Amino acid sequence: MSTTELPVTRIDSKLRKNRDWLKIWTGGTALTLGDQIFATSLTLWVGAVLSDGESWGPTAMSGVLLAQAIPPILISVIAGTFVDRWNKRHVMIVASAISALTCAALLVAVSLAIPTAPLLATVCCAVFLLAAAQQFFNPANISTLYDVVPVNQRTEAVGKLLASTQVILMIGPPLAAPLLFGLGMQGSIVVDLASFALACTLAWRLRVKLSLSESASRGNLATDFLNALRFIRRMKILRLSLGTFFFFSLCASSTTAVSYFYITERLHCSPAAVGAFGTVLGIGAMVGSYGARKKIAQDRSHHAYAAGLVLFGVLSGLYSKMESISIGGVVYFLWGMAYGIIAYSLEAIAATSVPQRLIGRVSSLIAPMQGIAAVIGLLVGSYFAHQGVAGASIGFSALSVDPLRGVYRLVCLITVAAGCYAALRFRDTSLHHAEVEHAGEAEVEGHSIAMDTVGTKDVEWNIRKPFLL
Protein backbone atom coordinates (compact mmCIF):
# COMPACT_ATOMS: atom_id res chain seq x y z
CA MET A 1 0.00 0.00 0.00
CA SER A 2 1.33 3.41 -0.85
CA THR A 3 1.52 5.92 1.94
CA THR A 4 1.20 9.65 2.01
CA GLU A 5 4.14 10.90 4.06
CA LEU A 6 4.07 14.35 5.54
CA PRO A 7 7.43 16.05 6.04
CA VAL A 8 9.09 14.64 9.14
CA THR A 9 11.55 16.63 11.18
CA ARG A 10 14.99 15.05 11.39
CA ILE A 11 15.33 12.73 14.37
CA ASP A 12 18.54 13.03 16.38
CA SER A 13 20.77 9.97 16.36
CA LYS A 14 21.07 9.97 20.16
CA LEU A 15 17.92 9.40 22.16
CA ARG A 16 18.82 11.91 24.87
CA LYS A 17 19.19 14.64 22.23
CA ASN A 18 15.83 13.90 20.62
CA ARG A 19 13.69 16.82 21.82
CA ASP A 20 10.39 15.26 20.78
CA TRP A 21 11.25 12.07 22.62
CA LEU A 22 12.10 14.12 25.72
CA LYS A 23 8.73 15.86 25.51
CA ILE A 24 6.92 12.52 25.24
CA TRP A 25 8.95 11.11 28.13
CA THR A 26 8.38 14.18 30.32
CA GLY A 27 4.66 14.26 29.60
CA GLY A 28 4.27 10.53 30.21
CA THR A 29 6.25 10.69 33.44
CA ALA A 30 4.18 13.63 34.71
CA LEU A 31 0.94 11.83 33.87
CA THR A 32 2.09 8.67 35.63
CA LEU A 33 3.03 10.64 38.75
CA GLY A 34 -0.29 12.48 38.78
CA ASP A 35 -2.25 9.28 38.22
CA GLN A 36 -0.38 7.42 40.97
CA ILE A 37 -0.93 10.18 43.52
CA PHE A 38 -4.58 10.51 42.51
CA ALA A 39 -5.27 6.75 42.50
CA THR A 40 -3.57 6.12 45.85
CA SER A 41 -5.24 9.14 47.45
CA LEU A 42 -8.61 8.06 46.09
CA THR A 43 -8.18 4.57 47.55
CA LEU A 44 -7.25 5.96 50.96
CA TRP A 45 -10.00 8.59 50.81
CA VAL A 46 -12.74 6.09 49.98
CA GLY A 47 -11.45 3.43 52.39
CA ALA A 48 -10.35 5.55 55.36
CA VAL A 49 -12.48 8.70 55.12
CA LEU A 50 -15.75 8.21 53.28
CA SER A 51 -16.42 4.60 54.33
CA ASP A 52 -14.39 4.35 57.51
CA GLY A 53 -15.83 1.45 59.53
CA GLU A 54 -18.81 1.03 57.22
CA SER A 55 -19.86 -2.39 55.92
CA TRP A 56 -20.30 -0.96 52.42
CA GLY A 57 -16.63 0.07 52.23
CA PRO A 58 -15.55 -2.80 49.92
CA THR A 59 -18.55 -2.09 47.66
CA ALA A 60 -17.59 1.58 47.36
CA MET A 61 -13.99 0.65 46.63
CA SER A 62 -15.01 -1.88 43.98
CA GLY A 63 -17.38 0.65 42.38
CA VAL A 64 -14.55 3.13 41.87
CA LEU A 65 -12.27 0.42 40.48
CA LEU A 66 -14.99 -0.83 38.13
CA ALA A 67 -15.55 2.71 36.85
CA GLN A 68 -11.90 2.67 35.83
CA ALA A 69 -12.05 -0.82 34.31
CA ILE A 70 -15.17 -0.44 32.13
CA PRO A 71 -13.93 2.16 29.57
CA PRO A 72 -11.22 -0.14 28.15
CA ILE A 73 -13.96 -2.66 27.36
CA LEU A 74 -16.46 -0.24 25.84
CA ILE A 75 -14.26 2.37 24.19
CA SER A 76 -10.73 1.19 23.49
CA VAL A 77 -11.44 -0.85 20.34
CA ILE A 78 -13.09 2.11 18.61
CA ALA A 79 -10.58 4.55 20.10
CA GLY A 80 -7.53 2.68 18.83
CA THR A 81 -8.96 2.37 15.32
CA PHE A 82 -9.69 6.08 15.18
CA VAL A 83 -6.28 6.96 16.60
CA ASP A 84 -4.64 5.19 13.65
CA ARG A 85 -6.71 7.39 11.32
CA TRP A 86 -6.38 10.73 13.11
CA ASN A 87 -3.52 13.12 13.82
CA LYS A 88 -1.86 11.59 16.90
CA ARG A 89 -0.71 14.94 18.25
CA HIS A 90 -4.21 16.37 18.13
CA VAL A 91 -5.60 13.29 19.88
CA MET A 92 -3.08 13.71 22.71
CA ILE A 93 -3.93 17.41 23.10
CA VAL A 94 -7.70 16.88 23.17
CA ALA A 95 -7.58 13.82 25.47
CA SER A 96 -5.34 15.52 28.03
CA ALA A 97 -7.44 18.71 27.90
CA ILE A 98 -10.65 16.73 28.56
CA SER A 99 -8.94 14.99 31.47
CA ALA A 100 -7.86 18.33 32.94
CA LEU A 101 -11.42 19.68 32.68
CA THR A 102 -12.74 16.51 34.35
CA CYS A 103 -10.31 16.97 37.25
CA ALA A 104 -11.42 20.59 37.58
CA ALA A 105 -15.07 19.53 37.79
CA LEU A 106 -14.21 16.83 40.35
CA LEU A 107 -12.30 19.40 42.40
CA VAL A 108 -15.43 21.54 42.62
CA ALA A 109 -17.60 18.54 43.58
CA VAL A 110 -15.24 17.37 46.34
CA SER A 111 -14.99 20.90 47.75
CA LEU A 112 -18.78 21.15 48.13
CA ALA A 113 -20.55 19.68 51.16
CA ILE A 114 -22.72 17.09 49.41
CA PRO A 115 -23.98 13.75 50.79
CA THR A 116 -21.77 10.69 50.56
CA ALA A 117 -23.85 8.75 48.00
CA PRO A 118 -24.00 11.55 45.37
CA LEU A 119 -20.34 12.30 45.99
CA LEU A 120 -19.36 8.68 45.34
CA ALA A 121 -21.47 8.69 42.17
CA THR A 122 -19.70 11.86 41.00
CA VAL A 123 -16.30 10.33 41.75
CA CYS A 124 -17.18 7.20 39.75
CA CYS A 125 -18.33 9.33 36.79
CA ALA A 126 -15.10 11.35 36.89
CA VAL A 127 -12.96 8.22 37.09
CA PHE A 128 -14.90 6.79 34.15
CA LEU A 129 -14.27 9.91 32.03
CA LEU A 130 -10.57 9.97 32.93
CA ALA A 131 -10.22 6.31 31.96
CA ALA A 132 -12.14 6.92 28.72
CA ALA A 133 -9.83 9.78 27.71
CA GLN A 134 -6.88 7.54 28.51
CA GLN A 135 -8.06 5.03 25.88
CA PHE A 136 -7.39 7.69 23.24
CA PHE A 137 -4.26 9.22 24.75
CA ASN A 138 -2.27 6.02 25.36
CA PRO A 139 -2.26 4.55 21.81
CA ALA A 140 -1.67 8.02 20.35
CA ASN A 141 1.28 8.51 22.71
CA ILE A 142 2.83 5.15 21.85
CA SER A 143 2.33 5.68 18.12
CA THR A 144 3.91 9.14 18.39
CA LEU A 145 6.89 7.61 20.15
CA TYR A 146 7.30 5.26 17.20
CA ASP A 147 7.26 8.27 14.86
CA VAL A 148 9.94 10.24 16.69
CA VAL A 149 12.27 7.38 17.68
CA PRO A 150 14.24 5.36 15.09
CA VAL A 151 13.56 1.63 14.87
CA ASN A 152 16.87 0.62 16.44
CA GLN A 153 16.22 2.84 19.48
CA ARG A 154 12.64 1.87 20.25
CA THR A 155 13.44 -0.91 22.70
CA GLU A 156 15.71 1.49 24.57
CA ALA A 157 12.99 4.16 24.55
CA VAL A 158 10.36 1.72 25.81
CA GLY A 159 12.77 0.50 28.50
CA LYS A 160 13.40 4.05 29.72
CA LEU A 161 9.70 4.84 29.78
CA LEU A 162 9.10 1.68 31.79
CA ALA A 163 11.97 2.50 34.15
CA SER A 164 10.57 5.97 34.80
CA THR A 165 7.17 4.41 35.46
CA GLN A 166 8.70 2.12 38.07
CA VAL A 167 10.38 5.11 39.74
CA ILE A 168 7.01 6.87 39.88
CA LEU A 169 5.48 3.74 41.42
CA MET A 170 8.17 4.05 44.05
CA ILE A 171 7.74 7.74 44.94
CA GLY A 172 4.09 8.36 44.03
CA PRO A 173 2.18 6.41 46.71
CA PRO A 174 4.20 7.79 49.68
CA LEU A 175 3.46 11.32 48.48
CA ALA A 176 -0.26 10.56 48.32
CA ALA A 177 -0.86 9.87 52.02
CA PRO A 178 0.62 13.10 53.45
CA LEU A 179 -0.94 15.07 50.62
CA LEU A 180 -4.36 13.56 51.34
CA PHE A 181 -4.27 13.90 55.12
CA GLY A 182 -2.60 17.32 54.91
CA LEU A 183 -4.55 19.06 52.14
CA GLY A 184 -7.46 16.70 51.64
CA MET A 185 -8.51 15.03 48.41
CA GLN A 186 -8.41 18.42 46.73
CA GLY A 187 -4.60 18.48 46.86
CA SER A 188 -4.29 15.19 44.98
CA ILE A 189 -6.81 16.31 42.36
CA VAL A 190 -4.85 19.53 41.78
CA VAL A 191 -1.65 17.52 41.22
CA ASP A 192 -3.41 15.28 38.69
CA LEU A 193 -4.92 18.31 36.95
CA ALA A 194 -1.47 19.92 36.69
CA SER A 195 -0.04 16.74 35.14
CA PHE A 196 -2.72 16.75 32.44
CA ALA A 197 -2.10 20.44 31.75
CA LEU A 198 1.64 19.79 31.35
CA ALA A 199 1.04 16.81 29.03
CA CYS A 200 -1.32 18.93 26.92
CA THR A 201 1.26 21.72 26.65
CA LEU A 202 4.09 19.36 25.69
CA ALA A 203 1.94 17.63 23.06
CA TRP A 204 1.10 21.06 21.65
CA ARG A 205 4.82 21.84 21.34
CA LEU A 206 5.77 18.64 19.50
CA ARG A 207 7.59 19.64 16.33
CA VAL A 208 7.32 16.38 14.39
CA LYS A 209 4.70 16.13 11.65
CA LEU A 210 3.56 12.56 11.89
CA SER A 211 3.26 10.26 8.91
CA LEU A 212 -0.30 9.50 7.84
CA SER A 213 -1.15 6.12 6.33
CA GLU A 214 -3.34 6.32 3.24
CA SER A 215 -5.33 3.25 4.26
CA ALA A 216 -6.07 4.74 7.62
CA SER A 217 -7.64 7.77 5.98
CA ARG A 218 -9.77 6.01 3.41
CA GLY A 219 -10.41 2.48 4.70
CA ASN A 220 -13.43 1.54 6.72
CA LEU A 221 -13.33 0.88 10.46
CA ALA A 222 -14.31 -2.79 10.19
CA THR A 223 -11.46 -3.53 7.78
CA ASP A 224 -8.91 -1.74 9.94
CA PHE A 225 -10.09 -3.62 13.02
CA LEU A 226 -10.05 -7.03 11.31
CA ASN A 227 -6.55 -6.40 9.97
CA ALA A 228 -5.30 -5.97 13.53
CA LEU A 229 -7.04 -9.19 14.59
CA ARG A 230 -5.50 -11.10 11.69
CA PHE A 231 -2.09 -9.74 12.52
CA ILE A 232 -2.34 -11.01 16.11
CA ARG A 233 -3.63 -14.37 14.90
CA ARG A 234 -0.60 -14.84 12.67
CA MET A 235 1.90 -13.71 15.31
CA LYS A 236 1.95 -16.81 17.49
CA ILE A 237 4.28 -15.42 20.14
CA LEU A 238 2.15 -12.30 20.49
CA ARG A 239 -1.04 -14.36 20.69
CA LEU A 240 0.37 -16.63 23.40
CA SER A 241 1.72 -13.70 25.39
CA LEU A 242 -1.57 -11.82 25.29
CA GLY A 243 -3.56 -14.93 26.15
CA THR A 244 -1.59 -15.63 29.31
CA PHE A 245 -1.48 -11.90 30.11
CA PHE A 246 -5.29 -11.99 30.32
CA PHE A 247 -5.08 -14.32 33.30
CA PHE A 248 -2.28 -12.27 34.84
CA SER A 249 -4.43 -9.11 34.55
CA LEU A 250 -7.36 -10.93 36.14
CA CYS A 251 -5.19 -11.97 39.07
CA ALA A 252 -3.62 -8.54 39.48
CA SER A 253 -7.07 -6.89 39.56
CA SER A 254 -8.36 -9.31 42.18
CA THR A 255 -5.42 -8.49 44.46
CA THR A 256 -6.03 -4.77 43.90
CA ALA A 257 -9.56 -5.15 45.29
CA VAL A 258 -8.36 -6.74 48.53
CA SER A 259 -4.94 -5.12 48.93
CA TYR A 260 -6.03 -2.25 51.19
CA PHE A 261 -7.95 -4.56 53.52
CA TYR A 262 -5.23 -7.23 53.54
CA ILE A 263 -2.52 -4.73 54.46
CA THR A 264 -4.55 -3.00 57.16
CA GLU A 265 -6.24 -6.05 58.71
CA ARG A 266 -3.87 -8.98 58.15
CA LEU A 267 -0.52 -7.19 58.25
CA HIS A 268 -1.82 -4.77 60.91
CA CYS A 269 -0.75 -1.54 59.20
CA SER A 270 -2.35 1.88 59.52
CA PRO A 271 -4.09 3.35 56.42
CA ALA A 272 -1.31 5.94 56.11
CA ALA A 273 1.25 3.10 55.73
CA VAL A 274 -0.52 1.66 52.68
CA GLY A 275 1.40 4.10 50.49
CA ALA A 276 4.68 2.69 51.80
CA PHE A 277 3.72 -0.68 50.35
CA GLY A 278 3.24 1.05 47.01
CA THR A 279 6.79 2.35 47.30
CA VAL A 280 8.11 -1.12 48.09
CA LEU A 281 6.25 -2.50 45.07
CA GLY A 282 7.62 0.29 42.88
CA ILE A 283 11.21 -0.31 43.97
CA GLY A 284 10.85 -4.02 43.31
CA ALA A 285 9.30 -3.41 39.89
CA MET A 286 12.09 -0.97 38.98
CA VAL A 287 14.78 -3.44 40.02
CA GLY A 288 13.06 -6.27 38.15
CA SER A 289 12.55 -4.34 34.90
CA TYR A 290 16.08 -2.86 35.02
CA GLY A 291 17.62 -6.26 35.61
CA ALA A 292 15.57 -7.77 32.79
CA ARG A 293 16.62 -4.97 30.43
CA LYS A 294 20.31 -5.42 31.27
CA LYS A 295 20.59 -9.19 31.64
CA ILE A 296 18.01 -10.67 29.26
CA ALA A 297 18.64 -10.66 25.53
CA GLN A 298 15.80 -9.26 23.45
CA ASP A 299 15.29 -12.56 21.64
CA ARG A 300 14.85 -14.30 25.02
CA SER A 301 12.20 -11.92 26.34
CA HIS A 302 9.43 -14.49 25.88
CA HIS A 303 11.23 -16.95 28.16
CA ALA A 304 11.71 -14.21 30.77
CA TYR A 305 8.00 -13.44 30.52
CA ALA A 306 7.04 -17.05 31.29
CA ALA A 307 9.52 -17.22 34.18
CA GLY A 308 8.13 -13.95 35.56
CA LEU A 309 4.61 -15.36 35.64
CA VAL A 310 5.74 -18.43 37.60
CA LEU A 311 7.74 -16.29 40.04
CA PHE A 312 4.78 -13.92 40.51
CA GLY A 313 2.54 -16.87 41.37
CA VAL A 314 4.95 -18.44 43.83
CA LEU A 315 5.44 -15.14 45.64
CA SER A 316 1.67 -14.58 45.76
CA GLY A 317 1.29 -17.86 47.62
CA LEU A 318 4.10 -16.91 49.99
CA TYR A 319 2.60 -13.44 50.58
CA SER A 320 -0.70 -15.03 51.59
CA LYS A 321 1.03 -16.56 54.63
CA MET A 322 2.47 -13.31 55.96
CA GLU A 323 1.50 -12.06 59.42
CA SER A 324 3.82 -9.09 59.97
CA ILE A 325 4.67 -5.94 58.05
CA SER A 326 8.44 -6.58 58.03
CA ILE A 327 8.51 -9.99 56.35
CA GLY A 328 5.45 -9.12 54.29
CA GLY A 329 7.26 -6.04 52.97
CA VAL A 330 10.21 -8.15 51.82
CA VAL A 331 7.93 -10.56 49.96
CA TYR A 332 6.03 -7.58 48.50
CA PHE A 333 9.35 -6.23 47.18
CA LEU A 334 10.14 -9.55 45.47
CA TRP A 335 6.58 -9.59 44.15
CA GLY A 336 7.27 -6.22 42.57
CA MET A 337 10.43 -7.59 40.95
CA ALA A 338 8.40 -10.34 39.30
CA TYR A 339 5.91 -7.73 38.09
CA GLY A 340 8.78 -5.67 36.63
CA ILE A 341 10.13 -8.67 34.73
CA ILE A 342 6.68 -9.43 33.30
CA ALA A 343 6.06 -5.80 32.32
CA TYR A 344 9.42 -5.31 30.58
CA SER A 345 9.32 -8.67 28.81
CA LEU A 346 5.84 -8.02 27.45
CA GLU A 347 6.87 -4.52 26.29
CA ALA A 348 9.93 -6.00 24.56
CA ILE A 349 7.79 -8.60 22.79
CA ALA A 350 5.38 -5.91 21.58
CA ALA A 351 8.15 -3.49 20.57
CA THR A 352 9.74 -6.08 18.26
CA SER A 353 6.52 -7.65 16.98
CA VAL A 354 3.98 -4.88 16.31
CA PRO A 355 4.52 -2.57 13.31
CA GLN A 356 4.05 1.15 13.72
CA ARG A 357 0.95 1.35 11.52
CA LEU A 358 -0.91 -1.13 13.71
CA ILE A 359 0.08 0.26 17.10
CA GLY A 360 -3.23 2.01 17.76
CA ARG A 361 -5.37 -0.93 16.68
CA VAL A 362 -3.32 -3.60 18.47
CA SER A 363 -3.29 -1.47 21.62
CA SER A 364 -7.06 -1.11 21.31
CA LEU A 365 -7.40 -4.90 21.30
CA ILE A 366 -5.19 -5.32 24.35
CA ALA A 367 -7.09 -2.72 26.39
CA PRO A 368 -10.52 -4.42 26.31
CA MET A 369 -8.90 -7.75 27.09
CA GLN A 370 -7.32 -6.16 30.16
CA GLY A 371 -10.61 -4.44 30.96
CA ILE A 372 -12.61 -7.65 30.89
CA ALA A 373 -9.99 -9.37 33.04
CA ALA A 374 -10.02 -6.39 35.42
CA VAL A 375 -13.80 -6.49 35.81
CA ILE A 376 -13.80 -10.23 36.52
CA GLY A 377 -10.89 -9.87 38.92
CA LEU A 378 -12.49 -6.94 40.72
CA LEU A 379 -15.77 -8.80 41.14
CA VAL A 380 -13.98 -11.83 42.54
CA GLY A 381 -11.75 -9.68 44.73
CA SER A 382 -14.71 -7.64 45.96
CA TYR A 383 -16.53 -10.80 47.04
CA PHE A 384 -13.49 -12.07 48.91
CA ALA A 385 -12.96 -8.63 50.49
CA HIS A 386 -16.59 -8.55 51.70
CA GLN A 387 -16.23 -11.97 53.26
CA GLY A 388 -12.88 -11.12 54.81
CA VAL A 389 -14.04 -7.83 56.36
CA ALA A 390 -17.11 -9.59 57.76
CA GLY A 391 -14.90 -12.25 59.36
CA ALA A 392 -16.34 -15.11 57.32
CA SER A 393 -14.52 -18.13 55.89
CA ILE A 394 -14.63 -19.66 52.43
CA GLY A 395 -14.60 -23.43 51.93
CA PHE A 396 -15.74 -26.44 53.88
CA SER A 397 -14.76 -27.24 57.47
CA ALA A 398 -11.07 -28.18 57.48
CA LEU A 399 -10.65 -26.81 53.95
CA SER A 400 -11.94 -23.35 54.82
CA VAL A 401 -9.56 -20.42 54.27
CA ASP A 402 -9.43 -16.78 55.18
CA PRO A 403 -10.97 -14.96 52.16
CA LEU A 404 -8.33 -12.20 52.11
CA ARG A 405 -5.54 -14.77 52.08
CA GLY A 406 -7.47 -17.04 49.73
CA VAL A 407 -7.30 -14.45 46.94
CA TYR A 408 -3.50 -14.57 46.88
CA ARG A 409 -3.49 -18.37 46.96
CA LEU A 410 -5.88 -18.47 44.02
CA VAL A 411 -3.61 -16.01 42.19
CA CYS A 412 -0.71 -18.37 42.93
CA LEU A 413 -2.43 -21.31 41.24
CA ILE A 414 -3.57 -19.36 38.17
CA THR A 415 -0.35 -17.49 37.40
CA VAL A 416 1.90 -20.50 37.98
CA ALA A 417 -0.29 -22.51 35.59
CA ALA A 418 -0.21 -19.68 33.01
CA GLY A 419 3.57 -19.36 33.30
CA CYS A 420 4.15 -23.11 32.92
CA TYR A 421 1.85 -23.20 29.90
CA ALA A 422 3.69 -20.26 28.30
CA ALA A 423 7.07 -21.87 29.01
CA LEU A 424 5.99 -25.10 27.31
CA ARG A 425 4.71 -23.26 24.24
CA PHE A 426 7.87 -21.12 24.07
CA ARG A 427 10.24 -24.09 24.15
CA ASP A 428 11.21 -23.51 20.52
CA THR A 429 13.78 -20.74 20.95
CA SER A 430 13.61 -19.92 17.24
CA LEU A 431 9.95 -19.00 17.53
CA HIS A 432 10.63 -15.33 18.27
CA HIS A 433 13.26 -14.99 15.53
CA ALA A 434 11.09 -16.64 12.91
CA GLU A 435 8.06 -14.50 13.53
CA VAL A 436 9.80 -11.16 13.91
CA GLU A 437 12.16 -11.60 10.99
CA HIS A 438 9.49 -12.87 8.62
CA ALA A 439 6.79 -10.33 9.56
CA GLY A 440 7.83 -8.31 6.56
CA GLU A 441 4.82 -6.92 4.79
CA ALA A 442 1.09 -7.39 4.98
CA GLU A 443 -1.27 -7.25 2.07
CA VAL A 444 -4.45 -5.35 2.84
CA GLU A 445 -7.07 -4.34 0.30
CA GLY A 446 -4.69 -5.11 -2.57
CA HIS A 447 -1.88 -2.92 -1.20
CA SER A 448 1.35 -3.66 0.64
CA ILE A 449 1.99 -2.26 4.09
CA ALA A 450 5.68 -2.12 4.97
CA MET A 451 5.99 -3.24 8.58
CA ASP A 452 8.95 -1.57 10.19
CA THR A 453 9.71 -4.19 12.81
CA VAL A 454 13.27 -5.09 13.71
CA GLY A 455 15.08 -7.26 11.19
CA THR A 456 12.19 -7.60 8.76
CA LYS A 457 12.49 -9.41 5.44
CA ASP A 458 10.47 -8.90 2.29
CA VAL A 459 7.79 -11.49 2.88
CA GLU A 460 4.15 -10.87 2.03
CA TRP A 461 1.16 -12.22 3.91
CA ASN A 462 -2.16 -13.02 2.36
CA ILE A 463 -4.51 -12.04 5.18
CA ARG A 464 -7.73 -12.24 3.19
CA LYS A 465 -8.43 -15.69 4.60
CA PRO A 466 -11.38 -15.96 7.01
CA PHE A 467 -10.35 -14.80 10.46
CA LEU A 468 -10.12 -17.60 13.02
CA LEU A 469 -8.51 -17.19 16.42
N, C-alpha and C positions, 0 to 999 in steps of 0.2 A: 504494500500500500504506500502510495506517495504521501509525503507529509508536507504541510506548510510550515516552514520554520521562520519564526520571527527572529530578528537580530538578537543575538545573545551576547551579553557583555563578557569579555574575556575573564576566565576563571583562573585565579592565581594557582601556581603549581604547588605551593605549600598551604596546607589547610589552615594554619594559624594566621596566614595573611589574606585569607579569603573573607572579605568584609561581609558578603551576603551570608556565608556560613556562620560567621560570628553573630550576625543579627538573629538568625534562626536559632542558634544555640542559646543566646541570651534570652530571647523571647520564650523559648521552651523551658529554660531553667526557671525563669520568673513565674511562668504559669504553674510549673510543678510545685514550686515553693508555696505559691498562693493556694493551690488546691490542697496541698498537704495540711497547711495550717487551718484552712477552712474545714476540711473533712474531719480532722482530729478534734477541732473545737466543737463542731456540730455533734459529733459522737458524745463528747463529754457533756455538752449542754443539754442534749436530749436525755442522756442517761443519769446525769448527776444533778441537774437543775430542774428541768421541766417534769421529769417523771421520777424524781428521787423517792424511793420507797414505795412506788405505786406498782400494782400488779400488772398494769398495762405497759410497763416500761419496755419489755422486749418487743411488744407489738409496735410501739412507736418507733423503736430503733429499726425494726424490719421494714416498716413503711417508708422511712427515709431511704434506706438502702435499696428497696425495690424501685422507688422513684428514680434512682440513679441507674438501675439495671435495665429498665424497660426501654428507654430510647434506643440503645443499640439494636434491640430486636425489631422495633417498629420503623426506625428511620435510617439506620446505617446503610442498608442495601441501596436505597434510593439515593442517599447522600453521596456515597462513594461513586456511583455511576455519574451523577451530575458533576462531581468534583473533577472527574476525568474530562468533562466536556467544557467546563468553565475556566476562567482565569483564576489560577490557584491563589495568586496574591490578593485578588478581590475577595475570594472566599474567606481567607484568613482575616482580612480587615473586618468584613461584615460579621463573621462569627464571633470574633473577640469583642466587637462593639456591642452586639446583642448580649453577650455574657456580662459585660460591664454594666449595661442598663438593668439587667436582671438583678445583679448584686446591689445596685442602687435602690431598686424597688424593695428588695428584701431588707435592706438596711432601715428603710422607713418603717416597714412592717414590724420589725423586731423592736424598734425604738418606741412604738406605740403600745399602750397598755391594753392589749386585747386578750380575750380568753384563750386558754391553752389549746382547745380543739381547733378553732379557726387559725391560730398561729401555726400549729403543726401542719394543717392543710396548706397554708401559705408556703411554709418551708418546703414541703414536698413538691409543690408546683414549681418553686424556684429551682430546686435541685433537678427536677425533670427538664426544665428549660436549659439549664447549664449543661446537662448531659447531652441534650439534643444538639446544642450548638457545637459541642465537642465532636459530634459525629461528622460534622463538616470540616472543622478546623484540623483535626488530626490527619486524615488522609491528604488534605491540601498541604499541610506542613511537611509531611514525609515526601510527597511528590516534589515539592519545591526544593527540598534538600537534594533530591536526585538530580534536579536541574542545575544546581549551583555547585555540586561536588562531582569531580571526575569519577569515572567508574572505579579506578584503582584505589581511590581514597574513601569509598563509601563505607566499607567495613570499619575503617578507622573512625569515620564520622559517627556511625551508629554506635560504636563502642564508647566514644566520648560522650555522646548524648546519654547513653545508658549509665555511664559512670557518674555523670552529674546528677542523674535522677537518683542514684543510690545515695549520693551525698545529701541530697535534699531529704530523702527518707530518713537520713540520720539526724539532720538538724531541724527539720520541720516540726515533727510532733512535740519535742521538748519546748519549742517556742509557743505552741498552741495553748498549753495549760496556763502558763503565767499570763499570756495575753487574754485568755478567756476570763480567768478569775480576777485579773486586774482591771481590764477595760470592758469586760462583758463580751457577748457575742458580736457586738457592733465592731469591736476592734479587729476581729478575724475577718469579718465581711469587708472592711475597708482595705485590708491587706490583699484579699482576693480581687477586689475591684481594681486596685492599683496595678496588680499583675496583668489583668486583662487590658488595661489602658496602655501599659508598656508594650505588650505584645502587639496591640493594634498599631501603635506608633512605629514600631520596628518593621512590621509588615508593610506599612505605608512607605517606608524609606528603602525598601528593597530596590536595588537598581537593575536586577536581571529581568529581562523580558523573556518570559517562559515560552518554550516551544509548544505549539498547539497542533495536536494530531488531527488530520483531516477527517478520519473516521469518527473521532469523538464529536466533531461538529455537525456531521451530517447523518450518522447512523442512528438507528432507533435504540431506545433504552433496553428493550428486550434482547436485542442482538448483543449489545455491549455486555449485558449481565451474563448471558449464556457463554460468551467468549471467556469470561473470567472463570466460570464454572468448569468449562472444558479444559482450561489451562491447569487448574488444580487437579482435575481428574488425571491428566497425563503426567503430572509431576508427582511420582509415587512418594518420594521422600517428603514433599510438602504435605501431601494428603495424610500420610501416617503421622507426621508431626502435629498437624492440626487436629486430627482425630483424638490422639492421646491428650492434647492440650485442652480439649473440651472437658475431659474428666478432671484434669488438674484445676481448671477454672472452677468447676463445680465444687471441688474440695476446698479450694481457697476461699470461695464465697461462704461456704458453710462455717468455716472457722472465723470468718469476719463477723458473722452474726452472733457468735458466742464469745468472742475474744474478750470484750469488755467485762462480761460477767465471770468468765473463767479467771481472769487476772485479779479481779477485785474479790471474788468469793472463794476461789480455790487456792490462789497464791497469796491471798490476804494482803493485797496492796490497796492503797488509797486511790481514788479516782485521779488525783493529780499525778500519780506515778505511772498511769497508763501510757502517757507520752514517752516516758523513758523506755518502755518496751518497744515503742516505735523506733526510737533511736538505735536500740540494740539490733532490731531487725534490719534497719538501714545500713548499719556498719557491717553486719554479716553479709547482706546482699552486695554491698560495694566490694568487700573482700572477695566474695565468690565470683562476681562478674569480672573483676580485675584479674584474678588468678586464671579464670577461663580464657580471657583475652590474651594473656601472656603465655600460658602454658599449653593451650590446646590449639592444634593446627586447624585452619578453617575447614579443611576437608574431613576433619574428625568431629565436627560440631554436633553431628547427629548422634554419635556415640556418647558425647558428653551430655547431651539432652536426656537420653535414656538413663544414664547413670544419675543425673540430677533428680529425676523423678523417683527413682528407688531410694536415694538418700533422703529426699523430702518425706517420703512415706515412713521410713524407719524412724526419723527424728520426730515425726508427728506422734507415733506410738510411744516414743520415749517421753515426749513432752506431756502426754496424757497422764503420766505417773508422777509428775512433779507435785511437791507439797510446799516448797519454799521458794521465795523470790530469787535467792542467790543461784541455786542450781537450775531453776527454771529459766533464769536469764541466760545462763551459759548455753542451754539447749536451744533457746530462742535465737541466740546468735548463730549457732550452727544451722538452724532452720533457715535463717536468712541467707546463709552462704549457699545452701542448696537452691533457694529461690533465685539467687543471683546467677548461678550456673545455668539454671533452666532458662531464665530471661535472656541472657547473652547468647546461649546456644540457639534459641529459637530466632532471635534477631539475625544471627549470622546465617542461619538457613534461609531466612526470607531475603536477606540482602543479596545472596548469591543465586537465588532461584527465581525471584519475581522481577520481570522487566519493568522499566520505568513507566511505560504506557498503560500498565495494568495495576499500578500501585493503588490507585483510588478504589478500583473495583474489587481487587483481592482484599484490601483492608476492609471494605464494606461487607465482605462475606465473613471475615474473621470476627468482626464486631458483634453481629447477631448471634453467632455461635457462642461467643463469650457471654452475651446477654442472657441467652436461654440457660446456659450453665449457671450463671449468677443467680437467676430467679429460682431455679431448682435448689441450688445450694442454700440460698437465703431462706427459702421456705423450710427446708430440712433443718437448717441451723436455728431458725426461729422456734420451731417446735421443740427442739432439744433445749434451747435456752429457757423456754417457758417451763418445761418440766424441771430443769435444774434449779431455777429460781424458786419454784414452788416446793422443792425438796423431794420430788418424786424420783422413782427409779424406772428404768426401762429394761425389760427382759422378764425372765421367769425365775423366781426363787433364787437358786444359787447362781444362775446365769445373769442376774440383774446387774446393771452397771449404772454409775452416775451419768446422767445425760450429758453434762458438760464435758466430762472426760470421754464419754462414748463417741462424741463427734470426732475427736482427734484419732481415736482408734479406728473408726470407720474410714477416715481419710488415709490412715496408714495402709489399710487393706487395698483401697482403690488405687492409690498412686503407686504402690509397689507393684500391683498387677499391671498397671498401665506401663510402668517403666520396663518391666520384664518383657511384656509384649513388644514394646518398641525395640528393645535390645535384640530380640529374636528376629524381628523383621529387618533390622539394620545390620545383620551379620555380614552381608556382602559389602565389604568396604569400598567396592568400586561403584556402588549404587549412586553416591553423591556425585562422583566425577562424571559418570555416564549421563546423568540427567542434566547437570549444569552445562556440560560442554556440548551436549547435543540439542539444547533448547535454543536453537539458532533463530529460526524465523517461524512465524505463524501465518497461516493463510486465512484471511477473514474477508468474506464478501468479495472474493476474487482478487484481493490485494495481498501484498506481503508486508508484514509488520516486522521490522528489524528489532530484535529483542537484545538490548544492550546489557546482558548479564555477563559475568566474568568468564572469559575463555570460551566464548560462543563459537560455533562452527556453522557454516552455511548449510543448514538442514531445514527443510520445510516440513510443516505438519499439515495434514489434511484434517481439519477439525470440524468438517461438515457432517461427520457421523453423528447419529443420535446420541444425545448426552446420557450417559449412565454412570452413576457414582459406584 
